[in-house]
């Protein structure tokens, strides 16, 4: 999407009025090329909400106008400006701000965008003049609040399809579960279970809308998936035909789920975090029965201002304590939630950095590295000592997925992240004992194909590092991956090889965005999704990690919009 620059007078007028509210906001809000990833709250758009009462002098919207404006806001605006318009990665748009600016300034701002990263919705053709006028009027009204979602609502959605006493006592199928892949079929509300050896679809299972991640129980028996609509499916992989044995909806919008992994607590609990309402819930690991809901509404760590909707981003399970590591996006807190006594819940609150998103462990499983992507930083949490170790500046808008751990030929163990906002890959030293001089620093920055990267991947047995760029505006770049030879990282500017994954798929239509490499259990092949629109053919391409050549292509009419892939063994054991 092209960006236009708003007239200096209009920008100045708007920014002066919002300067105070933006004091705690990120220093940049880039939109090219990776900002499109900032997720729309496309489930909340359909939630029933009442239009707040109009005040004297305001022109109320009709019912149809309100519904249309609400839909546009949650599709295009809420991901940056927040559900209640209190600001997230974008500025505050509460009525205190918008009424000071007025209709005309809001209309022009929406139309032309800004140098700071606001999209030019009008001149780009994404919104019509009538739509823009409608949105300017909508922003002058008090924001509607979606309904809360508490224990009563959760229990109303909770279903145990197969009781514990009716489930298998041993595995009833011949699947090599460790080499099974759970593949998100984003736009169908399903996951496909694919056998890693035969490359055949074993089962397609209905789930919530747009599954965000798959996670494995410590035992490897249960697969947990959560959709953007906050629905969790618990899938029993021991059954003759793996299927959902329990389900629950924990809110209106969600992104994260995890299970207990501490020795002695394997499979005991599951936890899920919501975007709306801002909260997390601890559940029984075998039935999903909800036990405890905890709100994340609190003060921002830096300015100590109350934030009414801090979203739960990534969650991982500690290997050192019976704890879940819960990251809270807008307030910048990392919560070490001890699940050993739910009645007397102990939470260690670590002040990290705002706008936390995704991350993963270092190679030892002790340190959790998580991107504060709108602040261009990575926070390092010591899950043994329960403290912040470092805040590390990287490139623009880091988006590591879970990151990638490798043995650097010069700097020792490093964890890597790519970036949405630029072409760089940052390598961070992670060995404070063996290589203290390099620990918690960006020891090397290398350049890939371009911005718009979502995931970076390697394997302990691999000689290579793979970087995707599915959100790059150039179709050729979006449909390929860059591969670095780890041994060549000693060079000042290591070269990379481009693998034409989209071309290898044999699909000729669409952009063919290539996303999220995932290794098989053996670590000798890596799978990439070729992600097209719902009405276009998609595929999965398997690459031989030894030769960097095409090994197989999985094409099946049931593979509709495949995105994330999660190998059971690697997911369970935090191998990345």
N, C-alpha and C positions, 0 to 999 in steps of 0.2 A: 504494500500500500504506500503510495507516495505521501509525503508530508509537506504541507504548505506552512509558511511562516505568517502568523497573525501580525497585523500592524503593531508597531511599537507602542502606540498610544493605548490600544485595547489591552495588550499584554500587561503593560505597566499598571493600568487601572485595576485589572483583576488581581495582579500579584501583590500590589500594595495593600489591598484590602484583605488578603489572605496570608500576609507575611507572618502574623502572629500565630495563626493556626498551623502553619507549615514549619515552625521552628524545629519540630522533632521529626520531620519527614526526611526521606533520603535525599542525598545531594543531587541525584539525577534520577530521572524517570524515563529512561530511553525506550523508544518504540521500534527502533530499526536495528537489526531485523527480528530480534527475538522477543519483543514485547508482546506479540500476539499470543504467546504462551500463557500470559497472565490469565488464569481461567475465568471464564464466565460462570456465573452461578445459574446455570441453565436448568436447574431443578427448581430453585426458588422462584423463578419467573412464573411458574405455573401454580404456586401456592396461593390459596385464597387469602386476600388481604383487603381490609376495608380502607377506603379513601379517608384520610384524616379530614376533620371538619375545616371548612374554609373560614378564614378570618375576614373582617370588613375590608372591602377594597379588592379582595382576591376574586378572580373569576374561576369558579369551580369547573373541573373537568367532568364531562359526561362519563357514565360507567364504562362505555367502550373506549373512550379516550384514555381513562385512567389505566385500564387493563393493558392497552397497547403501550403506553408510556412505561408502565411497570415492567413489561416484557423487554422492551428495549434497554431499560436501565440494568436489569439483571443479566442480560445477554452481553452487553457491551461495556458497562460502566462499573458494576458492583465489585468486580474482581480487583479493581484499583482503588475505588473510592469507598468501599465498604457497604455492607447491607444497610446500615442506618446512616450512611453518608458521612461518618465521622473521620474518614480518611484511612487509608491502608498504605499501599505503595504510591497512591496518588493523594492529592490534597483533600482537606475537609470541604464538604459541600453541604453543610447544614444550612438551614434557612438564615441563621445569623450572618453567614457569609454571602449567600446567594441574593438575599434581599438588599444588601448593601450595594451589590453590583448592578442588579436590575435586569430586566428582561433582555434589553438590547445587547448588553455586554455578554450575557450568557449565550444568547443566540449566536453572536459573532465568534465566541470562543469555541462553541461546538462546531461551527461551520468551518473555521480556518485552522483550528488547532493551535499549538504553541511550540516555540523552540525547545521548551522543556520536555516535550514528549507527548503532549496531548494530541491524539489523532485528529486529523482534519476530516471529520465525518461528512461534512457537506461537500467540499470541493473534491473529495475522493469519490463521491457518488454513492457512498454507503448509506447515507440517510438523505431523504428528500427534504425540501424546504418546509413542507408541512410537518414532517417528523421532527425536524429541528425546532420549529416553533413550539410543537407539543412538548418536547423535552425541556425547553427553557421554562415553559409554564409549570411543568412537573417539578422542576428543581426549586421553584418558588414556594411550593407547598411542603408541609411537614412530611418527612419520609414515612411510609407505611411500615409497620413492624410485623414480620412474619410471626406466626404463633410459636410459643415455646413448645418443648417436647420433653416431658418428664417421665417419671417411672410409670405412671398410669398409661401414657401413650405408648411407651416402649412395650409394656406387657401386653397391650392390645394387639401388637404386631408379632409377638414372640410365638413361634411354632416349633414344636419338636415333632418332626415328621416320623422319625424312627427312634423310639425310646432306647435307652442304653441297653436294656435287657433283650431287645430285639436285634441288636447289632451283632456282627460276626465276632467271634472270640479269636479268630485267626484270619489271615488274608485268604479271600475266596477267589482271587483271580490270578492270572499268570503274568501280570504286569510287572515290569521292572520299575517299581515306583520311584526309586532314586533317580532314574533317568527319564521321568515323566515331565512334560512341560505343561504348565497352565498358561494358556494364551488368551488374553483379553480380546474379545470381539466387541469393540467399543460401542458401535451404533446399533447392535442387536440386543444388548442386555444379556450377554452370554459369555461363558468361557469355553474354550475348546481344550480338552486334554489330549495331547499328542505324544505318542510313543517316540522316545528319542532314537531308538534303533531303526524301526521300520519307517518312521516319518509319517505314520498313519494317524488319523484322528480316531481316538478311542471312544470319546464321548463328547457331546456338546450339551452343556448344562445351562439352563435358564438361571439368571442372576438378577441383581439390581441393574439400574441404568449405568452404562459407561463405567465398568469396573476399573478402579484406579490401581489397585495392587492386589497381588496374591501373597499370602504368607503361610508358612508351614508350622504345624505343631512340632515341638521338640522331638517327639517320637517318630515323626514322619508319616503318621497315619492320617491326620486331619489337615485339610486344605481350607483356609479362610480367605474369602474374597469380599471386598467391599466396593459398592458402586458409589457414584457421585450422589445418588439419592439416599445415601446412608443405610442402604440395606446390606446386611451381612449374610452370606451363605456359608454354612459349615458343611463341607463335603467329605464323606468318609471314603478314603481310597482303598480300604480293605474290602469293600462290598464287591460282589460279583460284577456288578455294573456300578462304578462309582457314582454317587448321587448325593443330593442335599439331604442331610439328616436333621438339620435345625436351621432356623433363620430368625432374624430380628431386624427391625429398623430402629436406628438410634438417634435420628434427627431428620432434618430436611436436606442438608448438604454435608458430605463427609469425604475424607480422602485417606484415612489411615486406620490400620488394624494390626495387632501384633499379639503374640502368645508368650506365656511365661517359659523361660528357658533355663533358669537357675537350677542347678542340681538339687533334686529333691522336690522341685516344684514343676517339673515337666508336665505340660498339658493341663495344669491345674486351672489357670485363668487365661482369659483373653481380654484385651482392652481395645477400645475403638475411640477415635476422636472425631469431633464434628466441626464443620465450618459454621453451621447454624443448627441449633443454638450453640454458642461457644462453650463446649463442655467435653468431658470424656467419661466413659462408662466402663467399669470393670465387670466382667461376666464370667460365668462358669465356662471352662474351656471345652467341655464335652457336650453342653446343651445350649449355650448362649443365654442362659437365664441371667437377667441383669441383677447385679448385687448392689452396685453403688455408682451414683452419678455425681460428678464433681464439676462445678462451673470453673471456667478460666477467666471470667470477668475480673479484672484487677487493674492495678496501676502500671503504666509503662515504666520500664526499669530505669530509664534515663531522666525523663522529665517529671516522673511521679504524678502523671495525670491519669485519671480514670479512663479506661477504654471499655466501652460496653459490648464489644464483639470481637475479642481476640481469638482468632481461629486456631484450632489444633492442627498443626502441620504433620511432620513426621513423628513416628513412634518406633523405638527399638527396645529390645529386652536386654537388660544387663546380664552379663555372665559372672559378675562378682557379688551381686546382692539380689535378693528377691525384689527386684525393682523394674518398673517400666520407665524409660526415658521419654518424656513427653515434651515436645517443643511447641511453644505458643508463639504464633507468628507476629502479631502486631505489638505485643508488649515486650518481646525479647527475653522471656523467661524460659529456662529449661527446668522442668520439674522431674525430680527423681522420686517416683511414686512407689513406696514400699507396700507390697501387697501381702505381707506376712500376717497382718492383722487388719482386716477391712473395717472392723468396728472402731478401731483406734488408728486410723490412717495417718501415717507419717509421710510427709512430703518435704523433701529438701529442695528449696527454691534457689536456683542458680541464675544470677543476672548475666546474660550473655550479650546479645545484640538483637535489635529489632528486625522484623521481617524474615524470621527463620522459615526455612522451607524444607529441603530434603538433604539427606546425608547418610553416612555409613561409618562403620568401624575401620580403624587401622588394622593391619595384618595380625596384631596380637589379640584383638577383640576387647582391648581395654579402653581405648580412646575413641570417642564418638566425634566425628567431624561433620558439622552441619552448616549449610550455606545460609547466611543472612543476605539473600541475593539482591535485594534492593539497596543494601548498604555496601555491596561489593566486597563482602568479607566472608570468611569461614571461621566459625567458632569451634574450639577444641574443648571437649568435656572429658575429664578423667572420671570414668564410671567406677573406678575402684576407690578413689579418694573423694568422689562427689564434689568436684570443684571445676571452675573454669581455668584452663591452662593457658589459653592464648586466643587472641583475636587477630586474624591474619588477613591483610588486604590482598585481594587477588585481581582478576580482571573484572569486566563489567557484567554484573548479574550472573554469578556462578550458578550452574545447575548441574550438579554432579550425578543425579540419581543417587546411587549408593557410593559413587566414586569408584576408583580402581587402585588397588595396591600392587606395587611392583618393587623389585630390587634394582635400584638404580646403580649402574656400574661405577659411579663416582660418589654419590651421596647416601648410599645405603637404602633402607626401606623408605619409600615415599608413598603418599596418597595423592591422587590426582583429581582435578576437576576441569571440565570444559566450561564454556560460558555462552549464555544466550546473546549477550550484547557485543561481543567481539570475537575475533578469530583465535584467541590465545587459549592455551592449556597450561594450568598452573600445577607445578609439582611441589608438594609440601613434605618436608622431612618429618618422620614420625618415630624416630628412635632416640629418645633422650638419654639412654644408657650407652649404647654403642656408638652413636654419632651425635653427641650433645651439641656440637657446634652448628649442626644443620637442623636440629629439632625445632619444629613449629615455625619454620620460615619457608617462604617460597624460594626454593633453592634453584629453580630453573623455570623459565617461561618459554614455551615453544609455540609456534604458530601453525594452525591447521588450515582448513579450507575457507573458513569464514564463520561469522556469527550464526546464531540459530541452532546451536548444539543443545541437545537434551541429555544425552547419555554418553558415558565413557566406560570402556570395559577392557579388562585383561583377565588373566588366569594364572595361578602360581606355576603352571606347567607351560605357559605360553611365552614366546619370544617377542610378542607383539602387543601394541596398544591401539585400540580402535576408537574412533571418535565419529559420531553421527552428526548430521546437520539438517534435520528434517524441516526446520523452520526458516532456513535460508531462502531469500526471495528468488534465488537463481535455481531453476528447475534441475539443472545438471548437478549442482552441488547438493540440493535436497535429496536427490535420488542416488547418492553415493556415500561412501564412508572413506575417511582417511585412516591409513594404517602406518604407525611408526614402529620401526625396529628398535627394541629396547636397548640393544647394544650400541646403537647409533646416537643415543641420548648424550654421549660424551661430547658430541659436536656442538659448536655454537648455534648452528642453525640446522638441526637434523631434518632431512627430507622425509616426505611421506609418500606412500603409494596410494593411489585412488582406486578403490574397487567399485566398478559400475554395477552395484547391486540391482538397481531398477532395471537396467538393461538385461542383466543375467536372468531376471525373473521371467522374461519372455512376454511381459505385459507391455502393450504399446499405448494404452490410453492413460490419461490422467497425469498428475505430477509425479506419482510413484514415490512419495516421501518414505525414506528409509529410516527406521527408528529402532532403537534399543537392542543392541547386541546382547545375546545371552549364550553362555557356554553350556555344553552338555556336561554330564558328570565327569567324564574322562578328561575334559579340557582339551580335546583334540579337534573340536569343531565349534563354530560360533554361528548362531541363528540371528537373522535380521528380518524384521517385518517390512514388507513393501505395502505401505498404507495409502490406499486410495479412498475416494468418496464411496459412500454406501452403495450407490448405483453403478459403481465401477468395480472391475476385478482387482483383488488384492492377492498377496502371496507371501510365503516365507522362503527366504533363500538361505541355504546352509553353506557355509564357507569352511573349507579345509584349513585349519589353523597352521598346518605345517607348510603348505604350498601356496596359501592365499588364493586358491582357485575355487571356482564353483564346485560344490560337491553334490548338492541336490536342490530341487525346487519343489516346494509343497504348494500345489494349486488345487483348490477344492472350493466348490460353490458355497460351502458353509463358512469359509474363511472370509467373513465380511468385516472390513475395517479392523484387521488385527493390529494391535499396538504392543503393549507390554507382554513379555514372555518370562516365565519364572520356572527355572529348573528346580525340581523338588530338593535334590541334594544340596545344590549351591545356595538356595534360599534358606534352607534349614540351618546350614552351617556358616552363613555369612561369608561365602566365598565370592569375592569380587575384587 
